[in-house]
Amino acid sequence: MKNRDSFTNRLGFILACVGSAVGMGNLWMFPTRVSLYGGGSFIIPYFIFVVLIGATGVIGEMAFGRAARSGPVNAFGMALESRGKRKLGEALGVIPMIGALAMAIGYTVVMGWILKYTVGTFTGATLAYTDVDGYAGAFGGMASAFGNNAWQLGALVICLAITMLGIGKGIEKANKVMMPLFFLLFVGLAIYIAMQPGSAEGYRYIFRVDPVALKDPMTWIYALGQAFFSLSIAGNGTIIYGSYLSDDENVPASAARVAFFDTMAACLAALVIIPAMATAGSQLDQGGPGLMFIFLPNLFHGMPGGSIFAIIFFVAVLFAGMTSLLNLYETPIATLQDKFGFGRVPACLTIGVIGAVVSILIQGIVSGWMDVLSIYICPLGAGLAAVMFFWFCKKEFVESEVNKGRNKPMLTWFYPLCKYVLCPICFLVLILGALNGGIG
């Protein structure tokens, strides 16, 4: 552990955590949820849940990882060690670790699509079709079994090349470049869209509050799911990044910054995509890959300056996706290092081979693959991590770890809020997701 890699400074850690949180949920789901659930009527409960989960779950996972100096396997083992159940803890820690690897594999498929479309914006291939049916056919062919092997492997190679460099020299430096550029590019897109005729209708929709939608329980359920998954608490990625954090760093302050910038990314996406749809007289009523790879390219094709807009948009999306992929692969890579003594490069290559083989095999079923993970495994991992830290670790230990690096201790409400509110929420998200076919 003495030679364990770490982040070199606070900014690098925060940007890496922001990069892990900012992903496709911010870009292809948040704007859709805002559109479907009454604009501001969705944003209000979303903000409430971001504050709640950021002030409990994100802080808890960061502090848990720093306390264990390891990923979920050793962290869960540490939590149960005082009860003589370390092996059980380690076995339970395998669940979020495998969840991270499985999510990374599914995300690799998506990153292959994004890389292909990003390069295609420069060559003209991405906007080569004249109607929505053409874009749907092109995406359908790419998203079929074995339909995008080369681009998918290319995205994985880029990710592995960065992870092989380590935390400080690889992941941290990559996030210091990609995250600021992501925000700059999206701010530029938002300004451009604001100057387009018809965009005002989109803004009116985003900022209006529909009392009927605000009273609808489904608005609150999907706002909870959006906030929960957007902040990336799953018992893996935030724990592993926290494990590389210095004891001098203020975890609650870092968690607040991560929640703020993640929310900013989601709002920027809404401020770009919803008004962009309004300029074409369309309402955003479909999210997910269909929005990103079918409807938006069709929209860009007919926009003034659409080819430039598409380049900026997909480059920014590539940055957001790659920073998330780095985080997802880091958990299993670090597990091989911490638990089995692998060197950095052999661990990356081992996980990379698994990722390459499985991601190619699941191309045709990746949607179902990701649904199972987001509905069941991610909230289960988050719930297990919360229970391990706030129920099985002693209160004094938890408060000591959270207060490291702080001038003033956390208020007395923090521990009971995490223990009696956060933990049930994690399992509530699991139940609601299973009942509704996913809420994230």
N, C-alpha and C positions, 0 to 999 in steps of 0.2 A: 504493500500500500504506500510505502514511502516514495516510490517512484511513479505513483499514479498520476496520469495526466490531469490537467485542470484548465479552466478558463483563466486567461491572463488578467482580465479586469472586469469590472462591473458591467460596462457597456457591452462587452462581448457576450457575457452571460445573458443579459436581458434581450439582446437582439437574437440570440440563439433560441431562447424560450419563446419570443414573439414569432420567430420563424417556424418553430414547431407547431404553434397554435394557428397561425394564419395559413389556411389551406383551402381546399375546394369547398368546404362548408361555408366559408366566408363569401366565396365568389359565386358559386352556382346554387346555393341554397338560401342564404340569408336574404338576398334581394327578392327571391320568389316568395319566401314566407312573409316579408313585408308587404308584397303585392297582394297576396292571397288573404291576409288577415288584417286588412284595414289600415295599412300604413303605420301611423303613429300608435294605433291601438295595439300593434304587435311590438313596436319598439319600446314602449313603456314597460311592460312586463319583462321584456328581454333585458333591459338595463337593470331592473331589480334583481333578476337571477344572476346576471354577470357579477354584480356587487356581492351577492351572497356567496356564490361559488368561488369567486376570486378571493374573498376574504376568509375562506375556510379550506376548500379543497386544494386550490393552487398552493397556498401557504403550507398546508399539511404535507403535500407530496414533495415539495421542495425541501422542507425541513427534515422529512423522513429520509430522503435520499442522502442529504448531507450528514445526518446522524449515522447512517449505515456505511457511508463511503462506498456504496455499491448499488446495484440494481435491485429489482424486486425480489429475486430469489434469496439473496443474503439479507436484505432488509426485513423480509417477512420472517426469515429464520431468526434474526436478532430479536424481533418482537416477541417470539414464542420461546426464546431460549431460557428465560427466567422461570418458565413453567415446565421446563424439561421437554419441550416439544419442538426443538429446533428443526428436526427433519420434517415434521408436519408443516412448519412454516415455510421451509424451502420448497416443499412439494406444492403448496398453495401459491407460492411466488412464481412457479412455472406458468401458471394460468395467464397472468398479464404479460409475462415475457413471450410466451408463444403467441399471445394476442398481438403484441407489437410486431413480431415477425410476420404473422399472417396478414396483418394490415399493411405492412411494408410491401409484401408480395402483391397484394391487390393494388396498392398505390403505384407500384412499378408499372402495371399495365396502363393505368391512367396517365402516368408520366410519359409513357411511350406515345400515347395519343397527343399529349401536349407538345412534346418535342417535335413530332412530325408536323403538327399544325404551325408551330412557331417557325420552323425552317421554311415551311410552305408559304408563310406570309412574305418572306423575302423573295422566293422564287415565283410567286403568283399562283402556286398550286392550291393554296387554302381557299382563295376566293375565285376559283376558276369556274364555278357553276353559276347558273342564272336564276335558279328558283330553289325553293325549300326542298323539293323532292330530290334535286341533284345533290344537295348537301346531305340529306338523309341517306341517300344511297351510298355516298362516299363514306360516311361515318359507319354505316352498317357493315360495309365490306371491311373496313379497318378493325372494327370491334368484334369481328367474328373469330372463330377458333383459328389460331395460327395466322391471323390477318395482319399482324404488325410486328413480327419478330425482331427485325433489325433495329427499328426505332426504339423498341422496348429495351432491348439489350444495350443500346447506346445510352439511354437514360440511366440504366443501372450502372454502367461503367463510369459515367460521370460521377454518380453518387459514391461509388466505391473508391474512386480516385481521391475524392475529398476526405472520406472517412479514414483512409489509410494514412493520411498525414497527421491524424490525431485530433485532439480536442482544440488545443490552442492554435496550432498551425493549419488545421484543416477546417473543422466545423465552425470554429469561431470566426476565422478570417472570411470564410465563404458567406456567413450570415452578415458580417459587417459590410460586405459589398452588396449582397442581394436584397437584404431587407430595406436599407435606405433607398435603393433604386426602385424597389417595388412601390414604396409610398410616393416617391417623386413622380414615377410614371402614372400612377393612378390619380394623383392630384392634377397632373397635366391633362389626363383624359376627362376628369370631371370639369375642368375649366373649359375644355373644348366643347363638351356636350352642352354646357350652360349657354354657350353662344349660338346653339343651333335652334332654328325655328321649331316650336312645338314642345321644347323641353320643359317649359314651365308647367305643363299639365302633369308631368311626372313628379315634379317637386310638390305640387299641390296635393297629389295623392300620398306621397311619402310623409308629409308633415300634418296631414289631417288626422283627427281622432274620431273614429266611428264608435259611438257608445255601445251599439249592438255588438260589434266585434270585440270590444273591451270586456263585455259581460260573458262572452262565449268561452266556456271552459277549454275548448280546443285551442283558442288563441294562447292561453296561459300554458297549456301542455306543450305546444310546439315551441313556445318561447323558452320554456325550461329546457327542452331537448336541444334547441339551438345553442343556448348559453353553455350547457353542460359539455356538449361535444366540441364546441368552438374553443373552449379553454383547455381542451386536451387533457383532462384528468381521466386517466385510465389505469392507474397503478403502474405505469411503465415509463413513458418518455419524460415526464416532469420529474419523476424520482431519479432517473439516471442523470439528467442534467443537474439536478440538485446535488448529486453525489460528487460532482466536480467543482462545487462551490466552496470558497474559502469561509472559514468560521467568522471572518471579519465582516462578511456581507450581511446586509439587513434583508432577510427573506421576505417579511411582509411588504416592505417598500418595493422590492423587486417584483413580487406578485402583483402589486397594484399597477405597476408600469406595464407588465405583460397584459393584464386585463384591459388596461386603457388602450394600448396600441392594437390589440386584437380587435377590440370593439371599433376602433377607428378604421381598421381595414375593412370590416364588414360594412360599416356605414359608407365608406368610400365606394365600395362595390355597388351598393344600392344607389348611390348618387350618380354613378356612371350608367348602370344597366337599365334601371327603371326609366329615367328620362330619355335614354337612347331609344328604348322601345317606344316611348311616347312620341318621339320625332317622326316615327314611321306610322303613327296612329294605332299602335299595337299595345295590348296590355300583357304584362308578364304573368303568365299562368302556368308555366312549366319550368321546373328547375332541373338540376342534375346534368348529366352529360348531354342530354338533348339541347339544353339551353346553350351550353358552351360550344358544342361542336356542330350544331345544326342551325339553330335560330339566330344566334349572334353572327356567325359568318355570313348568313343570308342577309342580315341587316347591314353588316359592314359593306357588303357588295354594292348596296344601293346608296350608301351615304356619301356626301361630299368628303373627299379625303379619306375614304374608307380603307384604302390599302395601308396608309400610314397609321390610321387608328388601329387596324388589326395587328400591325407589327408591334406597336407599343403595348397593346392589350395582351397579346400572347407571350411576349417577352416577360411582362410583369407576372402573368400567370405561371410561367415556367419557373421564375424565381420563387414564388410562393409555394409551388408544389415541391420544388427541390429541397427547400429548407425543411419542409415537413418530412420528406422522405429520409433525409439525413437523420432526423430525430428517431424515426421509427426503426431504422436499421441499427442505430446505436445501442439500443437496449439488448438485443441478442448478441451483438458483437462484444459489448462490455461483459455480458454474462460468460462468454467463452474465456475472456481474459481473467475476470475476477474469480470465477469458480473452477475453471479447468486449466489455468495457467498458460493459455495461448498467447503468443505474441500478437501485436496489433495487426500486422499484415496477414499472418495466417488466419486470424479470426475473421478479418474482413473477407478474405478469399473463400473461407468455408461458408460463411453466411451468404456471400455473393453467389456461389454455385447453387446453393439451395434456392435462393431467390430467383435466379435465372431459369432453372429447370421448372419450378412450380409455377412461376408467373406465365411462362409460355404455355403450360398445360391448361391454365384456368382462363385464358383469354375469352373464351366463349361463354363462361359462366361467372365472370368477375362481378357482375351486379349482385347476384345471389350470394356470392362469397362475401362481399362487403356488407350486405344486409345482415347476414348472420353475425358478423363481427361487431357491427355497430349496435345491433339490437341486444345481443346477449353478452359478448365477451368484454367489450369496453366498459359498460356500467358495472359488470361483475368485478372486473379488475379494480375499478375505482372504489367500489364498495369494500372489497377485501383490504385494499390499502388503507382506507379510512378506519376500518375496524381494527386492523393491526396496530396502527399508530395511536388512535385515540381510545381504544378499549383495552388493548393488551399491554401497551407501554404505560408506565406509571405517569400520572399527571405531572409530577415534578420534572420528570425527564422530558416530556413533551414541551412543557413551558420553557424549560432551560434551552432546548434545541431551537425553539421558535424565537427566543429572545436573544440568541447569540448575534452579536454585531449591532444591537439596538442600544440607543441611549436610554430609552424608557421601555419598560416591559409592556407587553400586550395587555389590554384591559381584561378584567376578570371574566367578561362574557365570552371570550374567544373559545376556551376549552369546552364549556358546556354546549355552545352553539355547534361546534364541530362534532361533538360526541352524540348529541341528541337531535340535531337537525341535519347536518351533512350526511351522516351515515344512512339514516332512513331515506334521504333524497336519492342517494345512489341506487338503492334497491327499488325505489319508486320509479326512477327512470327506466330500470330494467323491466319492471312490470308494465308500465305504460307503453314502452317500446314493443313489448311482445303482444300487447292487446291491439295496438294500432298499426302494426307492421313497420315500426320504426318512427321515432320522433326527432332524430338527429339529422 
